[in-house]
Amino acid sequence: MHYHLRCWTSVFNVVSIICNRQSPPHRDPKCRPAAFDIMTTAGRYHPVVMDFMNLRIKFLYDSGLILASSCRLVRHYMNVEEGNRIVTAWYMRDSIHNFVGTLSTEYAKYDRVNM
């Protein structure tokens, strides 16, 4: 695995490919709280809303749109009832950093907030 990680060209250490799946309201507890997740969507589907519930922000999540947020801190969901879509989600996991002995990033800071 160490060999493959030396060839990895992204700052993110995990990527998920999600096809035609509804996501119920959730947070991602294994992701780093100070790191941003990058989510990109593509496909043909009716307009969909990405809801960042605890921030009370909603985005029209059309095909080709890219959103970034701390998905560990922000409760989020989207619901696609018709059409075909694919979402790529890039994110970081501390367990991977710990396994290979790399330092975690410190480019984003946050304070504890009641959410």
Long-range contacts (C-beta under 8 A, 24 or more apart in sequence): 1-99, 1-100, 2-100, 5-100, 10-90, 11-92, 11-105, 12-38, 12-90, 12-91, 12-92, 13-92, 13-93, 13-96, 13-97, 14-90, 14-91, 14-92, 14-93, 14-96, 15-88, 15-89, 15-90, 15-91, 16-88, 16-89, 16-91, 17-86, 17-87, 17-88, 18-86, 18-87, 18-88, 18-89, 19-84, 19-85, 19-86, 19-87, 20-80, 20-84, 20-85, 20-86, 21-87, 22-78, 22-79, 22-80, 22-81, 23-76, 23-77, 23-78, 23-79, 24-77, 25-51, 25-53, 25-75, 25-76, 25-77, 26-75, 26-76, 26-77, 27-71, 27-72, 27-73, 27-74, 27-75, 27-76, 28-71, 28-72, 28-91, 29-72, 30-72, 30-93, 30-94, 30-95, 31-70, 31-71, 31-72, 31-91, 31-92, 31-93, 32-72, 32-91, 32-92, 32-93, 32-94, 32-104, 32-105, 33-70, 33-72, 33-73, 33-110, 34-70, 34-105, 34-106, 34-107, 34-108, 34-109, 34-110, 35-70, 35-91, 35-92, 35-105, 35-108, 36-68, 36-69, 36-70, 36-108, 37-68, 37-69, 37-70, 37-71, 37-89, 37-90, 37-91, 38-66, 38-67, 38-68, 38-89, 38-90, 38-91, 39-66, 39-67, 39-68, 39-87, 39-88, 39-89, 39-90, 40-64, 40-65, 40-66, 40-87, 40-88, 41-65, 41-85, 41-86, 41-87, 42-85, 42-86, 43-83, 43-84, 43-85, 43-86, 44-83, 44-84, 44-85, 45-80, 45-82, 45-83, 45-84, 45-85, 46-80, 46-81, 46-82, 46-83, 48-78, 48-79, 48-80, 48-85, 49-78, 49-79, 50-76, 50-77, 50-78, 51-76, 51-77, 51-78, 52-76, 53-77, 54-115, 70-108, 70-110, 73-110, 73-113, 73-115, 75-115
